Amino acid sequence: MTQINQQFLMELLNTPSPSSMEMEIQKKWINYVKDFADEILTDNAGNAIGVLNPDAPFKILLAGHCDEIALVVNRIDENGYLHFDKMGGINPKAAVGMRVTVLGYKGNVTGVIGVNAQHHGGLKNDFELSDLFIDCGYKSKEEAAKSVQIGDLCVYKTEPEILMDRYIAGRGLDNRTGAFIVAEVMRQLSEKNINVGVYAASTVNEETNMGGAYFAAAGIEPTMAIACDVTFATDYPGVNKNKHGDVTLGGGPVFAKGAPINIKINRLLEKTAKKLNMDVQYELTPRMTGTDADKMRLTGKGVPISLVSLPLRYMHSPVETASIQDIEQEIELIVTMIADMTGEESLNPLEG
């Protein structure tokens, strides 16, 4: 990964982008992509889409969602403490004792998620988000209301870290790494002669409703689509591999297998991985993928889809961890596959 590319990834990871509030990160994504895209598209959902070769009849949509999980203020009590619900899949146990940035309606405010001291009984084992609160230092509801209101969003106050020049750790790698990957795929393809149209989308709202993916696919009407997301790594202590499979950081991109996945797209991916002598891994998605792929598949007359995922440790925590090598390999894989396509490929499983 070049220095400028790593700087862009770090910029994405340092930008708060909770679901429904992705505007700032999308502007940064567009600013990076505009230098090599033939066109930039946006829509009323908030998606940002870079286009290469827009006149090509065979259109490939690559979707990496830029939104992250967050907390949402649902009550301010008389003493100025902020109570909250979840915007996406928040783990209450991971939230305890964390610093947060409250994206207040009059500017950002720092707070801490308070925890009952163990000397006073600590937290009960089955506590919920409703048992937690944010302390910003306010002394009253009136003081808090001068900068925070119901519906304001909060993200963990953390910075991404590089571990042993091998891994990257931080909040929201799910899935700002995906938004980064689709941008990098397009940048590298812009330097090649390609026979297909490429629509790289930084999509919104995946963590809450996947509406961004629906808007993108419905508007573009692609010939095929690939979701670039993350999946559960199982290579750390305490994970039952018999139940959850065997996926490792550094083991290569992860292909999905299951009813929603178009087998012809997967064959193209596997052929490319073999050409590159690249290790790949697999996950099962028997009914649904749980990603943007599900919504893209069911737009218009139906869109053949596949899912390429980045192995991720500690999902939906403040310290999600991924392999830099896996990120680079996923980019190389998709770039090579698309560069090799003629635009005449059949995606009908009954043909060929």
N, C-alpha and C positions, 0 to 999 in steps of 0.2 A: 504494500500500500504506500503510495507516494505521500510526501509530507502534506501537499495541498489537499489530497483526498482525505487524509486523516483529520486535517483541520476542519474540513467540511462535516465529516461525521461527528466530530466533537462539538461543532457548532449546533448541529441538530440535537444532540443529546443534552446540551446545556440550555436548550430553549423549551420552556414549559409549553406543552401541547396537549392539555387534557381534551378528551372527547367533547366536542361542541365548541371548543375554543382553540382551533388550530390555525388561526389566521396568521399569527406571527411566524410560525415555522414554515407555513406555506409560502410566505413572501421570501423567506431565505432560500427555500428550495427552488423557487422560480428564478431568483437572482443568480443561482449557480447554474441552472440548466439552460437559461436563455442564450448563453454564449455558443451552444452547440446544437440547439434544437432548431428544426425548420419552422415550427410553430409552437406557441404556448396556448393552451386552452384552460379555461376555468369554467365552473358551473355553479348553479345555485345551491348545491350542497356544500361547496367549499373545496372541491377537489382541485388539484393542480396537475396538469397533464402536459408533458413534453412530447412532441411528435417528430418523427423522422419519416421521410418518404410518404407524405400524406396522400399522394395520388395513387398509391399502390392498392389494388383491389383486395389483396390478402392482408388483413389487419391483425396484428398481435397486440393484445392489451396486457401489460405487465403492471400488477398492482401491489404496492407496498404501503400499508397504512401508516400514517404519521402520528396518529393520536395515541395517548397514553392514559392509563388508569389514573383516577384522581379521587379526591374527597370533595363533597359539595356541602356547603354550610346550610343547615336546615333549621337552626335555632340559635339565637343569642340569648343567654340567660341574664338575669338581673345583675350578676357580678361581672359580666363582660366575657365569660367563657363562650367559646364557639363550639356548638355541637354539630355533628355532621353525619351524612349518609355517604354511600359510595357511588362513584361514577365509573362503572366497570368493576372488574373482579378484584376488589381490595381484600387482602388477608388481614383481619384484625390483629392477629398476633405479630405480624410484621410491622404494624403501625406503632406499637407501643414504644414510647420514649423517643420517637423520631422528631427531628426538626422539620418544619414545613414552611413553604412559601404560600401565603394566602394571596391569591390574585384578586385583590380587593377592587371594588368599582372605582376607587380613587387612587389606586396604586398598590404595589406589592407590600405585604406586611409579613414579617417573620414571626413564627409561633412555634410552640413545642406541644407535642401530644403528651399530656400529663399522665402520670401513672401513680397509683396509690402505693406508698412506700410499703415494703415488706413488713416493716415494724408495725404498720397499721392494718395488717391483714393481706396486703397485696391484692392482686387481681384474682377473681375466681376463675377456675379452670375453663368454664364454659362461657366466658364473657363475649359480648358482641360489640359492634361498632358503637351502639347506643350507650355503652358503658364508658366510652372514651370522650375526650374533649380536647380542644386546642386552647392553650394559654398564650395570648399575645402580649400580656402585660396590662391589658385594660383593667380599669377599676370598676366600670359600670357598663350597663347595656347602652346607655346614651353615648359614652365615649367610644365604644366599639362601633356603633352605628354611624359614626362620622367617617369611617373608612371601609367598613365591611357591611354587606347586606345579604339577606337570604338568597341563595343561588350562586354566590361566589364560589369559585373553585380553588382547590389547594393541591399542591404537589409536594412530594418529599423534597427537602432541601439537601440535595447531594450533588456531587460532581463525579463524572466518569473517571475511572482509573484504569491504567494499563498494568496488567499483572505479568511480570516476568517476560515482557516483550512478546507475549504469546496470546494473552486473553485480554478482553476489555470487560469491565464491570461497571454497573451503574443502574440507575432507574430508567425505565422506558426503552430499553433495547428492543422490547416488544412494543412497537415494531418500527421504531425509527431507523433501525438497521435495514429494514425492508425498503423504506423510502430512500435510504442511501443507496442500496443495491440497485434499484430500478433506475436511479439517476446515473449511476456509474455504468450500467449496461448501455444506456443510451449514449453516454459520452464516448465510450469505446466504439460503439457501432457507427457513430457519426464520422469516424475516420475510415469506414469501409464502404464498399459498394454493396448495398443490400437489395434484395428483390422483393421485400415485403415492407409494409408499413409498420412502424413500431410506435406504440402509444404507452409511454411510461407514466404511470399515474401514482402520485402521492395522495392516497385516499384518506377520507375522514370517517370518524364515527364507528370504526370497526369494533372497538371495545364495548360499544353500547348497543348498536343496532345494525351495523354493516350497511347503512343507507348510502354512504359514499360510494361503495362498490357498485351498488345498483344504479345510481345516477351515472357513474362513469361508463358502465357497460351498456346501459340503455341509450346513452347519448352517442357512443362511438359505434355500436353494433359490430363488435369485432368478429373476425373469423374464428379466433381462439383466444383464450386468456390463461395466464399463469399468475397465481397468487404467490408472492414472495413474502413469507411470514416466518414465524419461529415455531419450534416444537420442543417438547420436553426432553432434555438430556437426562439420562439415568445413570450417569457415571460418578455419582457422589454418594457418601455413606447414607444408609437408611432407606434407599430406594429399592423396591421389590421389582427386579428385572423380569421375573416370571410373569408379573402382572402388567408391567408398564413397558416392556420391551428393552432393547439394548441399543441406546443411542449415546454416542460419546462426542465430546468436544474434540475437534481435530480429526474426526472420522469422516468428514466430507459432508456435502449437502444431503438432505433427507428428502426422498421421493415418497409421495403418498400412494397407497394402493387401496382401492375400495370402489363402491358403486358409483360415486359422483365423478370419478376420475376418468378422463378419456384415455383409453389404452394406447391410442396411436401417438398422442403427445408424449406419453411416458416412454414409448419406444424411441422417439426422437431424442429425448433426454438421455436415455440409457446408451443409445448409439454414440452420442456425443461424449459421454463420460468415458466410454470404452476407447474412443479415439484419443482422448486426452490422458488415458491411463490414470483416471481419477477414481478414487474410492468414493462410493456413495452408500447411503444408509436408507432404511425404509421404515415407514410407520403405517399403521392401518387406519383407514377412515371408512369403516364399513357402510355407514348411512350418510353422514355429513362430515365436512372437514372442520367446521367451527371457525372458518376463516372467510375472508372476502370472496373466495372461490364459490361459496354456496350461493351468494346473491348474484354474482356475475353469471353463473350457469343458468339461472332462471329468468334472464331478461330476454326480451324480444322473442324470436323463434327458438331460443335456446342457444347457449354458447358452450362449445367443448372446452373443458377446463382441466388444468393440472395444478398441483401445489408443490412448490419447492421450498423447503424450510431450512432454517438455520438452527442447529442444536443450541439450546439455551438452558443453563442451570438457574434454579431459584426463581422460576417465573412468577411474575406479579409481586416481586419483592423490591426493596430499594437497591438490591445488589445483584440484579440479573447479570449473568456472565456468559460470554460467547467467545469463540475462537476467531482471531483475526484471519487465520489461514482459511477457515470455513467461509468467511465472508468473501475473501479473494477468490476462492474456488467457485463459489456460487456465481459470482460475476462472470468469471471465465467460462463456466459451463453454458450460461444462457447466451452470452455474446457469441460463442462458437456455434451453438445450435442455430441461432437466428441467421448468422452470417452464411451458414451452409444451406439454408433453405432456398428453394427455387420459387416459392409462391404457388406451386402446382400441387402441393401435398394434399392428399385426401385424409380427412380426419374421421371418415366413416368406418367404424370397426368392422363392417361387413364387406369392405372393399380392400382387396390386397391381403 
